[in-house]
């Protein structure tokens, strides 16, 4: 009788431990989903903010282009200052666009990015292999460099998103 009770107790303990482990995994999944939703909401807010900034900058640039005829009447020093201003504005737009791309990547999520990356990598590798078969060594080398660059960009995007690989 003692053996049956001990066996039943051992089975009950194992089931209890399994259920608690499953509950912890479920809680961890739920927390990851909540974190992903929060990150997506923040990404949407950043997209809206950056889009508004980008729109304002584009309108400024449009107005500056309308005043372009005045550039002909400017001194060389004024033109230089205007060029520097345009360069700074262009750099700011580039940063905003890069941030928009990152926010879109966050919206897509790591799975979608991984799928897109793997598809692109597979096609590039197939072309590289074909080039190697045809003994186009320089083409194969350039494709290998392109594959490495693509992989590095993908890894950098994941790091910027805060995703561990």
C-alpha positions, -999 to 999 in steps of 0.1 A, spaced: 0 0 0 29 23 8 44 18 -26 11 28 -43 8 59 -22 45 69 -28 41 62 -66 9 83 -67 26 111 -48 57 110 -70 35 112 -102 14 140 -87 46 160 -79 60 155 -114 27 166 -129 27 196 -106 62 206 -116 53 201 -153 23 223 -149 42 251 -131 69 250 -158 43 252 -185 26 282 -167 60 300 -165 66 295 -202 31 308 -209 37 338 -188 70 344 -206 53 342 -240 26 366 -228 52 390 -216 71 388 -249 39 395 -268 31 425 -246 67 438 -251 64 434 -288 30 452 -289 45 480 -268 75 482 -292 51 483 -322 30 511 -306 62 531 -299 74 525 -335 41 538 -348 44 569 -327 80 574 -339 69 569 -375 42 596 -371 66 620 -354 94 614 -380 70 617 -409 58 651 -396 94 662 -393 102 649 -427 72 666 -442 81 700 -426 117 697 -439 105 688 -474 82 719 -473 111 740 -462 132 726 -491 104 733 -515 102 769 -504 140 773 -507 139 759 -542 112 785 -551 136 812 -539 164 797 -561 164 827 -584 176 847 -555 207 825 -553 220 840 -585 220 874 -568 239 861 -537 276 865 -530 299 835 -530 300 835 -492 262 835 -490 260 806 -515 285 786 -495 264 791 -463 233 781 -482 250 750 -495 260 741 -460 225 746 -448 212 724 -476 238 697 -468 227 697 -431 191 694 -440 199 666 -464 218 647 -436 189 653 -412 165 639 -438 187 609 -443 188 602 -405 150 605 -404 146 581 -432 170 556 -416 150 559 -384 117 554 -403 132 522 -419 142 510 -384 107 516 -371 91 498 -400 115 469 -393 102 469 -357 66 468 -370 75 439 -393 90 419 -364 120 397 -363 103 367 -380 93 386 -411 127 402 -413 143 368 -410 121 354 -437 129 382 -461 166 380 -453 167 342 -458 149 345 -492 173 372 -504 203 353 -492 192 321 -508 188 338 -542 221 355 -539 238 323 -530 222 305 -559 235 332 -583 270 330 -566 270 292 -570 260 295 -607 288 320 -612 313 296 -596 301 268 -619 306 290 -649 340 299 -635 332 335 -632 354 340 -602 352 377 -600 315 377 -601 313 350 -574 336 370 -552 315 402 -556 284 382 -549 300 367 -518 308 403 -506 273 413 -513 260 384 -493 283 393 -464 272 429 -465 235 419 -465 241 396 -436 259 424 -417 231 448 -424 205 423 -412 225 417 -380 228 455 -374 191 460 -379 184 433 -353 208 448 -329 192 483 -334 158 466 -327 172 451 -295 167 415 -307 192 390 -296 204 365 -323 
